[in-house]
Amino acid sequence: MITDPKAFLLRLFEHSLAAVDPRRVLDRHWPARKLGRLIVLGAGKAAGAMAQAAEAFYGTDLEGIVVTRDGYGQPTQKIEIIEASHPLPDHRGVVAAERILALAKSARAGDLVVCLWSGGASALMVAPPQSMGFTEKQNINAVLLRSGATIGEINCVRKHLSMIKGGRLAQACGSADVVSLIMSDVVGDDPSIIASGPTVADPTTCTDALLILQRHRVPVSFEVQRNLESGAWESPKTLGRNVRNKIVLRPKDCFYAAAAFAESTGIAFLDLGDHFDGFVSEVAVQHVSRIRAIAAGRDVIKSPCLVVSGGEALVRVAGQGRGGPNSEFILSLGQQLQGQEGVFALACDSDGSDGKGHHAGAFLGPDSLTRAQAMGLDPFQAQDQNDTATFFEALGDLIVTGPTYTNVNDFRAILVL
């Protein structure tokens, strides 16, 4: 008997996050060290925890540099951890990329370069071409993030405006053995998209990048236009046999843990999949019809049950408020459910940061919109201003976890009682 649905969903999220802590799973994936140097490189929101796990496994006879988001660093002895800005890159990310590239270029045959990639790396590790200014790189990134472009589109552009992404870091390592351990935060788990594929041959082209920029009306300089049109900034399409890439954690791993949690409480479980990557309102619609069917007893899955899904819902940013895909999804879901009895929901980013702000996501109950109305809160205004975090904070239903040191995309859980 679930007497406190909000507490239940929060425990579920905590349990699922624990299952995707890289420090719990990486030991079965580390490559055997070689006679030469052991170099550890990495970037992403989980990079600090992954570096910590590397030292726990290999000891301190190694060297390395990783870059992670502000507040996501972890204590290490030999691997240097640099913190930088996310989602908009800053000069610390440029310095980190320069130093990572320099260390990669120092590797020789007989050395082992272990790379640790997780979501967020694309913004944290920044190396624009020499003829492109950093300010323009920042501006292009900012416009794309606000445009509603998919992460695949954004990272295609990033790979062609970089000297480190799209397989270029692997090239920099020369003849050394390169093994990348990758945590997926993208729909489909494509390693060429995760972290913009620093050690993965890139199937996209300069033409693809240019078309994406044009589609989303992103202004670029003559220099960027010229180099993309000519193919001068094309990414490598093949890499040597000395390069291996392995996904070690993915969004589905969160769901396996959630299923075990549901089973332990004796309620039914339904996994809708981790493929949802449309705009938040569309994703909410895709969930509501199934939830209503379950609540009405018209579905093969009967209540009480737990429904989970993942992916990366899109938001077109027009306002100046605090929010993100997960809090916007929860508000859109609430507007469509219209206070349906017995339905409770949680949506959070597994990295603890939902878009703009320091929240992970939000919680919804049948009375959420009624309470909001009584407090004078306008859900439509919150959506228009992309200020859903402020909306749920006022209700006491904003979820704040702080850094989770992992990242396997969004996590949605809907409890139907």
Secondary structure, DSSP 8 states (H G I E B T S, - for coil): --S-HHHHHHHHHHHHHHHT-HHHHGGGT-----SS-EEEEEESTTHHHHHHHHHHHH-SS-EEEEEEETT-----SSEEEEEE-SSS--HHHHHHHHHHHHHHHT--TT-EEEEEE-TTHHHHS----TTS-HHHHHHHHHHHHHHT--HHHHHHHHHHT-SSTTTHHHHHTTTSEEEEEEE--STT--TTTGGG-TTS-----HHHHHHHHHHTT----HHHHHHHHHTTT---S---TTEEEEEEE-HHHHHHHHHHHHHHHT-EEEE--S-B-SBHHHHHHHHHHHHHHHHTT-SSS-SSEEEEEEE--B----S-SSB-HHHHHHHHHHHHHTS-TTEEEEEEETTS--SBSS--EEEE-TTHHHHHHHTT--HHHHHHTT-HHHHHHHHT-EE-----S----EEEEEEE-
